[in-house]
């Protein structure tokens, strides 16, 4: 059974940093592009970042470019999102999702709250 | 303002049919596959349609997708109260080099 489990969310002050993680199981993690998608409270889905299977290519939304870094550890079946210079508007549930183009499996999400 | 445009809400009675539109451009829907997601209240999104019109295993054939030019449509027949959810279209934007989603459509089954 495919499982994606996010962790690392929490409360952080504006300007602070946080690293969220996604633990994958039930499939060959190293064979898939992985993604982060976020959803602000009461709002729609916003794509954040994608990383190809061997980390050859990373893509970022303009809203996070230069502040967020996506990475992965295929040996540990894990996906990461390092978030620096956090802003109030980064407050959201962060989901990891599998796939290139269409996201066929999603985690349950981890809540990141940026507030003073 | 989302790159893909969806109606904010649609509604229909149980047993009826509803369609949800998604409008984009040549750099989004026009030259890339479209997919659709269902998000039930308090849960993560779930893939409903991929590759414009294909259903993942386990998705009933009440759900269908189509694409024409720079627009796409999700159809749901035989509406059930359990279909009440937010529905999102998604695709790749070749000009932005990133994924994009519609703003979402809230389906109410009256």
Interface residues (C-beta under 8 A of the other chain):
Chain A: X35 X37 X44 X45 X46 X47 X50 X59 X60 X61 X62 X95 X97 X101 X102 X103 X104 X105 X106 X107 X108 X109
Chain B: X2 X32 X33 X35 X37 X39 X44 X45 X46 X47 X50 X51 X56 X86 X88 X90 X91 X92 X96 X97 X98 X99 X100 X101 X102 X103 X104
